[in-house]
């Protein structure tokens, strides 16, 4: 590590994570969102493929015979009925932790936000804000200065890390506000370590590897901000409950003006506040997201290092933690805020990004359902508690490959409805409703059962 002083600010070139730490693999720097030919291809390829998918599917159902279309209609409606029933069950189970979180927040507010753990017993807290290949704003006072001051947490135990990517391949750490009790630094990640979230996290944690066992690390995206009280609550949960390795919070998209921003906020809150906690109750399957997750640093370091060589993100930290039997607890009192999409273009981009990450995760981690839990340490013997139940293994299959196929079935049903409209155009509103929903008796029976 080479250090130099310039005008009172320290600039440190970091060489603690070498190429061999990534198995000698030089990973390319992503160019998403940039005005290059590669960026344009990556941006518009999903749209072109989806349009082609719609055109082909509608044309396919248009030329099908009436009896062949009946078979597909029955298949898609059965799938939709099963998925609707399962989603309702997960949502119902998710209402309980949501109600408990609201009661706990109201009680804490009445008590004046008194915390059980003393300041002296709190561990060091690392806050990581990952900007990836996005531009870091010129004014970082909100993250490096104001945020530590607003936290009900000892300032001398808070370390703020801002991760950015450097195109030239160089690495550096710039310390901000070195005279303050809290420590803040901007870490420039070199290209070979910046291809994915796990690789950037692994690079950051390698700088503080000796202190990993006694600290807690929280991960946020660059424009995400945690609620001050949520930070202290998550840390206290980890301090008091030794059986929990990760506390996953609830992320709220703050809607901007416009219908699509509001739609994205509602959809995101449905997953973050209902379906994921409900799925944990229903199936006994809990794993963290890439952001607003509070980890025991040694568990995060192990998961990030194990998945550091991946290029495209596929919720690798969460599923790698699941495979290593890291225990995750969903705590809806741990809230963070994220700006919602500002228009249809950003809404579409976020949906494509989510679909791509789930598809990548399906390809990488479906095999977890057929394997045993990965050993945490070399030579460790698996015990009875490390074995997954059949319900948990089925939940992995349900969440990854099955739900990906189900999403295609729903889109195919939509395409079939369009094909029916083309081949049998309705003459009135009632005729239109019947054409879309009730052309076959099986529709009425499935709706009654559902």
C-alpha positions as CSV (number, residue, x, y, z in Angstrom):
1,X,0.0,0.0,0.0
2,X,1.5,3.3,-1.0
3,X,0.5,6.5,0.7
4,X,1.0,10.1,-0.2
5,X,-0.1,13.4,1.3
6,X,-1.4,16.2,-0.8
7,X,-2.9,19.4,0.7
8,X,-4.1,17.7,3.9
9,X,-6.0,15.0,2.0
10,X,-4.7,11.5,1.8
11,X,-4.7,9.6,-1.5
12,X,-3.8,5.9,-1.1
13,X,-3.2,3.5,-4.0
14,X,-4.5,0.2,-2.9
15,X,-2.9,-3.0,-4.1
16,X,-4.1,-5.4,-1.4
17,X,-6.4,-7.2,-3.8
18,X,-4.4,-8.6,-6.6
19,X,-5.5,-10.3,-9.8
20,X,-4.9,-13.7,-8.4
21,X,-7.6,-13.1,-5.8
22,X,-10.0,-13.3,-8.7
23,X,-8.5,-16.5,-10.0
24,X,-6.5,-14.6,-12.6
25,X,-9.6,-13.7,-14.5
26,X,-9.6,-10.2,-15.9
27,X,-13.3,-9.2,-15.9
28,X,-14.5,-6.6,-18.3
29,X,-15.9,-3.3,-17.1
30,X,-19.6,-3.0,-17.8
31,X,-20.7,-0.2,-20.1
32,X,-24.5,-0.1,-19.3
33,X,-26.2,3.2,-19.9
34,X,-23.3,4.8,-21.8
35,X,-23.5,6.4,-25.1
36,X,-21.4,3.8,-27.0
37,X,-22.4,1.3,-29.6
38,X,-22.2,-1.5,-27.0
39,X,-24.3,0.5,-24.6
40,X,-27.0,1.1,-27.2
41,X,-27.1,-2.5,-28.2
42,X,-27.4,-3.6,-24.5
43,X,-30.1,-1.0,-24.0
44,X,-32.3,-1.8,-27.0
45,X,-31.8,-5.5,-27.5
46,X,-34.3,-6.5,-24.8
47,X,-36.9,-4.3,-26.4
48,X,-36.3,-5.6,-29.9
49,X,-36.4,-9.2,-28.6
50,X,-39.6,-8.6,-26.7
51,X,-41.4,-7.0,-29.7
52,X,-40.3,-10.0,-31.8
53,X,-41.6,-12.3,-29.1
54,X,-45.0,-10.7,-29.1
55,X,-45.3,-10.6,-32.9
56,X,-44.4,-14.3,-33.2
57,X,-46.6,-15.4,-30.3
58,X,-49.7,-13.5,-31.6
59,X,-49.2,-14.9,-35.1
60,X,-48.8,-18.4,-33.7
61,X,-52.1,-18.4,-31.9
62,X,-53.8,-16.7,-34.8
63,X,-53.1,-19.6,-37.1
64,X,-54.0,-22.3,-34.5
65,X,-57.2,-24.2,-34.8
66,X,-60.0,-23.8,-32.4
67,X,-59.4,-27.1,-30.6
68,X,-55.7,-26.5,-30.3
69,X,-56.3,-23.1,-28.8
70,X,-58.6,-24.7,-26.2
71,X,-55.7,-26.8,-24.9
72,X,-53.4,-23.8,-24.4
73,X,-56.3,-21.8,-22.8
74,X,-56.8,-24.5,-20.3
75,X,-53.1,-24.8,-19.5
76,X,-52.5,-21.1,-19.0
77,X,-55.6,-20.7,-16.8
78,X,-54.6,-23.6,-14.6
79,X,-51.2,-22.1,-14.2
80,X,-52.6,-18.7,-13.4
81,X,-55.0,-20.1,-10.9
82,X,-52.2,-21.9,-9.0
83,X,-50.0,-18.9,-9.0
84,X,-52.8,-16.6,-7.9
85,X,-53.6,-18.9,-5.0
86,X,-49.9,-19.2,-3.9
87,X,-49.4,-15.5,-4.1
88,X,-52.4,-14.8,-2.0
89,X,-51.1,-17.3,0.6
90,X,-47.7,-15.6,0.7
91,X,-49.3,-12.1,0.9
92,X,-51.5,-13.2,3.8
93,X,-48.5,-14.6,5.6
94,X,-46.6,-11.3,4.9
95,X,-49.3,-9.3,6.6
96,X,-48.2,-10.5,10.1
97,X,-44.6,-9.2,10.1
98,X,-45.9,-6.0,8.5
99,X,-48.4,-5.4,11.3
100,X,-45.8,-6.4,14.0
101,X,-43.3,-3.9,12.5
102,X,-45.9,-1.1,12.6
103,X,-46.7,-1.8,16.2
104,X,-43.0,-1.9,17.1
105,X,-42.3,1.4,15.5
106,X,-45.3,3.0,17.2
107,X,-44.2,1.7,20.6
108,X,-40.6,2.9,20.0
109,X,-41.9,6.3,19.1
110,X,-44.0,6.5,22.3
111,X,-40.9,5.4,24.3
112,X,-38.7,8.1,22.8
113,X,-36.6,5.7,20.7
114,X,-34.7,4.1,23.6
115,X,-32.4,1.3,22.6
116,X,-31.5,-1.7,24.6
117,X,-27.8,-2.0,23.7
118,X,-25.4,0.5,25.2
119,X,-23.2,2.5,22.8
120,X,-20.1,0.9,24.3
121,X,-21.4,-2.6,23.3
122,X,-22.1,-1.7,19.7
123,X,-19.7,-3.0,17.1
124,X,-18.0,-1.1,14.2
125,X,-20.5,-0.4,11.5
126,X,-19.5,-0.2,7.8
127,X,-21.9,1.5,5.5
128,X,-21.2,0.7,1.8
129,X,-22.8,2.9,-0.9
130,X,-22.2,1.2,-4.2
131,X,-22.4,3.6,-7.2
132,X,-21.0,0.9,-9.6
133,X,-20.5,2.5,-13.0
134,X,-22.8,5.5,-12.2
135,X,-21.3,8.9,-11.8
136,X,-20.6,9.9,-8.2
137,X,-22.2,13.3,-7.4
138,X,-19.8,16.1,-6.8
139,X,-21.3,16.9,-3.4
140,X,-21.0,13.9,-1.1
141,X,-21.7,15.7,2.2
142,X,-25.0,14.0,2.4
143,X,-23.4,10.6,2.6
144,X,-20.0,11.3,4.2
145,X,-21.0,14.0,6.7
146,X,-24.7,14.5,7.3
147,X,-25.6,10.8,7.4
148,X,-23.2,9.8,10.2
149,X,-24.3,12.8,12.2
150,X,-27.9,11.9,11.9
151,X,-27.5,8.3,13.0
152,X,-28.2,7.4,16.7
153,X,-24.9,5.5,16.6
154,X,-21.4,6.4,18.0
155,X,-19.7,8.5,15.3
156,X,-16.3,6.9,16.0
157,X,-17.7,3.5,15.2
158,X,-19.2,4.4,11.8
159,X,-17.2,3.9,8.6
160,X,-18.8,5.2,5.3
161,X,-17.5,3.6,2.1
162,X,-18.4,5.1,-1.3
163,X,-17.6,2.7,-4.1
164,X,-17.0,4.0,-7.6
165,X,-15.5,2.5,-10.8
166,X,-12.4,3.8,-12.6
167,X,-12.2,3.3,-16.3
168,X,-8.4,3.5,-16.4
169,X,-8.0,0.5,-14.1
170,X,-6.3,2.4,-11.3
171,X,-7.2,2.0,-7.6
172,X,-7.3,4.6,-4.9
173,X,-8.8,5.4,-1.5
174,X,-9.5,9.1,-0.7
175,X,-10.3,9.8,2.9
176,X,-13.0,12.5,3.4
177,X,-13.2,14.6,6.6
178,X,-10.2,12.9,8.3
179,X,-10.5,15.3,11.3
180,X,-14.0,14.0,12.1
181,X,-14.9,11.3,14.6
182,X,-16.5,9.3,11.9
183,X,-14.5,7.9,9.0
184,X,-15.5,8.3,5.4
185,X,-13.7,7.3,2.3
186,X,-14.2,7.1,-1.5
187,X,-12.9,3.9,-2.9
188,X,-12.0,3.7,-6.5
189,X,-12.3,0.1,-7.6
190,X,-10.1,-1.0,-10.5
191,X,-11.7,-2.5,-13.7
192,X,-10.8,-6.1,-12.9
193,X,-12.7,-5.9,-9.6
194,X,-15.6,-3.9,-10.7
195,X,-17.7,-6.2,-12.9
196,X,-20.4,-7.0,-10.4
197,X,-21.7,-6.1,-6.9
198,X,-20.0,-9.1,-5.2
199,X,-16.6,-8.3,-6.8
200,X,-16.8,-4.6,-5.7
201,X,-17.9,-5.6,-2.2
202,X,-15.1,-8.2,-1.9
203,X,-12.6,-5.6,-3.0
204,X,-13.8,-3.1,-0.4
205,X,-13.8,-5.7,2.4
206,X,-10.3,-6.9,1.5
207,X,-9.1,-3.5,2.7
208,X,-10.3,-4.3,6.3
209,X,-10.0,-8.1,6.4
210,X,-8.4,-8.3,9.8
211,X,-11.4,-6.4,11.4
212,X,-14.1,-8.4,9.6
213,X,-15.0,-10.7,12.5
214,X,-16.0,-8.0,14.9
215,X,-18.0,-5.6,12.7
216,X,-21.3,-5.3,10.8
217,X,-21.6,-4.2,7.2
218,X,-24.6,-2.7,5.5
219,X,-25.0,-2.4,1.7
220,X,-26.9,0.3,-0.2
221,X,-27.1,1.4,-3.7
222,X,-25.6,4.8,-4.5
223,X,-28.8,6.8,-4.3
224,X,-30.4,4.8,-1.5
225,X,-30.6,6.3,2.0
226,X,-31.4,4.4,5.2
227,X,-33.7,5.7,7.9
228,X,-31.4,6.7,10.9
229,X,-33.4,4.6,13.4
230,X,-33.4,1.6,11.1
231,X,-29.6,1.4,11.2
232,X,-29.5,1.1,15.0
233,X,-32.4,-1.4,15.0
234,X,-30.7,-3.7,12.5
235,X,-27.4,-3.6,14.4
236,X,-29.1,-4.3,17.7
237,X,-30.9,-7.3,16.1
238,X,-27.6,-8.8,15.1
239,X,-26.0,-8.1,18.5
240,X,-28.8,-9.6,20.5
241,X,-29.6,-12.6,18.2
242,X,-26.5,-14.6,17.6
243,X,-28.5,-17.1,15.4
244,X,-29.1,-14.4,12.7
245,X,-26.3,-13.5,10.2
246,X,-28.2,-11.1,8.0
247,X,-31.0,-8.6,8.6
248,X,-32.9,-7.8,5.4
249,X,-34.9,-4.5,5.5
250,X,-37.7,-3.0,3.5
251,X,-36.8,-0.7,0.7
252,X,-39.4,2.0,-0.3
253,X,-39.4,3.6,-3.7
254,X,-40.2,7.2,-3.3
255,X,-42.5,8.0,-6.3
256,X,-41.8,10.9,-8.5
257,X,-44.5,12.6,-10.6
258,X,-46.2,10.3,-13.1
259,X,-48.2,7.1,-13.3
260,X,-45.3,4.8,-14.0
261,X,-43.3,6.1,-11.0
262,X,-46.3,5.4,-8.7
263,X,-46.8,1.9,-10.3
264,X,-43.2,1.0,-9.8
265,X,-43.4,2.1,-6.1
266,X,-46.4,0.0,-5.5
267,X,-44.9,-3.0,-7.3
268,X,-41.6,-2.8,-5.4
269,X,-43.4,-2.4,-2.1
270,X,-45.5,-5.5,-2.8
271,X,-42.3,-7.5,-3.2
272,X,-40.3,-5.9,-0.4
273,X,-43.0,-5.6,2.3
274,X,-45.3,-8.5,1.5
275,X,-44.2,-11.3,-0.8
276,X,-40.6,-11.7,0.4
277,X,-41.4,-11.7,4.1
278,X,-44.5,-13.8,3.4
279,X,-42.4,-16.3,1.4
280,X,-40.1,-16.6,4.3
281,X,-43.0,-17.5,6.5
282,X,-44.8,-19.8,4.0
283,X,-41.8,-21.7,2.7
284,X,-39.1,-21.2,5.4
285,X,-36.9,-19.7,2.7
286,X,-35.1,-16.5,3.5
287,X,-32.3,-14.9,1.6
288,X,-31.1,-11.2,1.4
289,X,-31.3,-8.8,-1.4
290,X,-28.2,-6.9,-2.8
291,X,-29.2,-3.7,-0.9
292,X,-30.5,-2.6,2.4
293,X,-29.1,-5.7,4.0
294,X,-27.1,-5.7,7.2
295,X,-24.5,-8.5,7.4
296,X,-22.1,-9.9,9.9
297,X,-19.0,-8.8,8.0
298,X,-17.3,-12.2,8.0
299,X,-20.4,-13.8,6.4
300,X,-20.5,-11.1,3.8
301,X,-16.8,-11.4,3.1
302,X,-17.2,-15.2,2.5
303,X,-20.3,-14.8,0.2
304,X,-18.7,-11.9,-1.8
305,X,-15.4,-13.7,-2.2
306,X,-17.1,-16.9,-3.4
307,X,-19.1,-15.0,-6.1
308,X,-16.6,-12.3,-6.9
309,X,-15.7,-13.6,-10.4
310,X,-19.3,-13.3,-11.8
311,X,-19.8,-10.6,-14.4
312,X,-23.6,-10.0,-14.6
313,X,-25.5,-9.7,-11.4
314,X,-28.0,-12.3,-10.5
315,X,-28.7,-11.7,-6.8
316,X,-25.4,-13.6,-6.2
317,X,-24.8,-12.3,-2.7
318,X,-28.3,-13.5,-1.5
319,X,-28.2,-17.0,-3.1
320,X,-24.6,-17.5,-2.2
321,X,-25.4,-16.7,1.4
322,X,-28.4,-19.1,1.2
323,X,-26.1,-21.9,-0.2
324,X,-23.7,-21.3,2.7
325,X,-26.5,-21.5,5.2
326,X,-26.3,-17.9,6.4
327,X,-29.4,-17.2,8.4
328,X,-31.5,-14.2,7.2
329,X,-34.2,-12.4,9.1
330,X,-36.7,-10.1,7.3
331,X,-37.2,-7.0,9.5
332,X,-39.7,-4.5,8.1
333,X,-38.8,-1.9,10.7
334,X,-35.4,-1.6,8.9
335,X,-36.4,0.9,6.2
336,X,-34.5,2.6,3.4
337,X,-35.6,5.0,0.7
338,X,-34.8,4.9,-3.0
339,X,-35.9,7.4,-5.7
340,X,-38.5,5.8,-8.0
341,X,-38.3,5.9,-11.8
342,X,-39.0,9.2,-13.4
343,X,-40.8,8.0,-16.5
344,X,-41.7,5.1,-18.8
345,X,-38.1,4.8,-20.0
346,X,-36.6,4.4,-16.5
347,X,-39.5,2.2,-15.5
348,X,-38.9,-0.1,-18.5
349,X,-35.2,-0.2,-17.7
350,X,-35.8,-1.2,-14.1
351,X,-38.2,-4.0,-15.2
352,X,-35.7,-5.3,-17.8
353,X,-32.9,-5.2,-15.2
354,X,-35.0,-7.2,-12.7
355,X,-36.0,-9.8,-15.3
356,X,-32.4,-10.2,-16.4
357,X,-31.1,-10.7,-12.8
358,X,-33.8,-13.3,-12.1
359,X,-33.0,-15.1,-15.3
360,X,-29.3,-15.1,-14.4
361,X,-30.0,-16.3,-10.9
362,X,-32.2,-19.1,-12.3
363,X,-29.3,-20.4,-14.4
364,X,-26.8,-20.2,-11.6
365,X,-28.6,-21.3,-8.5
366,X,-31.4,-23.7,-9.4
367,X,-29.0,-26.6,-8.6
368,X,-29.1,-25.5,-4.9
369,X,-32.4,-27.4,-4.7
370,X,-30.7,-30.7,-5.5
371,X,-27.5,-30.2,-3.5
372,X,-26.6,-30.0,0.2
373,X,-25.8,-26.8,2.0
374,X,-22.3,-25.6,1.2
375,X,-19.8,-25.9,4.0
376,X,-18.9,-22.7,5.7
377,X,-15.3,-23.7,6.4
378,X,-13.0,-26.2,4.8
379,X,-13.3,-29.6,6.5
380,X,-16.5,-28.7,8.3
381,X,-18.9,-31.5,8.9
382,X,-22.5,-31.0,8.1
383,X,-25.0,-31.5,10.9
384,X,-28.7,-32.4,11.0
385,X,-29.6,-28.7,11.1
386,X,-27.8,-28.0,7.9
387,X,-30.1,-30.1,5.8
388,X,-32.9,-28.5,3.9
389,X,-36.4,-29.8,4.1
390,X,-38.3,-30.8,1.1
391,X,-40.4,-27.7,1.4
392,X,-37.3,-25.4,1.3
393,X,-35.9,-27.3,-1.8
394,X,-39.3,-27.0,-3.5
395,X,-39.3,-23.3,-2.6
396,X,-36.0,-22.8,-4.5
397,X,-37.5,-24.5,-7.6
398,X,-40.7,-22.4,-7.2
399,X,-38.9,-19.1,-6.9
400,X,-36.4,-19.6,-9.7
401,X,-37.2,-21.8,-12.7
402,X,-41.0,-22.3,-12.1
403,X,-41.7,-18.6,-11.7
404,X,-39.7,-17.8,-14.8
405,X,-41.8,-20.2,-16.8
406,X,-45.0,-18.9,-15.1
407,X,-44.1,-15.3,-16.2
408,X,-43.9,-16.6,-19.8
409,X,-47.2,-18.4,-19.5
410,X,-48.9,-15.1,-18.4
411,X,-47.4,-13.3,-21.4
412,X,-48.6,-16.1,-23.6
413,X,-52.1,-15.8,-22.3
414,X,-52.0,-12.1,-23.1
415,X,-50.8,-12.9,-26.7
416,X,-53.6,-15.5,-27.1
417,X,-56.2,-12.9,-26.0
418,X,-54.9,-10.6,-28.7
419,X,-55.0,-13.4,-31.3
420,X,-58.7,-14.2,-30.4
421,X,-59.5,-10.5,-30.9
422,X,-58.0,-10.6,-34.3
423,X,-59.8,-13.8,-35.4
424,X,-63.1,-13.1,-33.7
425,X,-63.5,-9.3,-33.3
426,X,-66.2,-8.4,-30.6
427,X,-69.2,-6.2,-31.5
428,X,-69.9,-4.8,-28.1
429,X,-68.4,-4.3,-24.7
430,X,-70.1,-7.4,-23.2
431,X,-69.0,-9.4,-26.2
432,X,-65.4,-8.1,-25.7
433,X,-65.4,-9.2,-22.0
434,X,-66.7,-12.6,-22.9
435,X,-64.2,-13.0,-25.7
436,X,-61.3,-12.3,-23.4
437,X,-62.3,-14.0,-20.2
438,X,-65.1,-16.6,-20.9
439,X,-64.8,-18.2,-24.3
440,X,-64.7,-21.6,-22.8
441,X,-66.6,-23.1,-19.8
442,X,-63.3,-24.0,-18.0
443,X,-62.8,-20.2,-17.5
444,X,-65.9,-19.9,-15.3
445,X,-65.0,-23.0,-13.2
446,X,-61.4,-21.9,-12.6
447,X,-62.5,-18.4,-11.6
448,X,-65.0,-19.9,-9.2
449,X,-62.4,-22.3,-7.7
450,X,-59.8,-19.5,-7.4
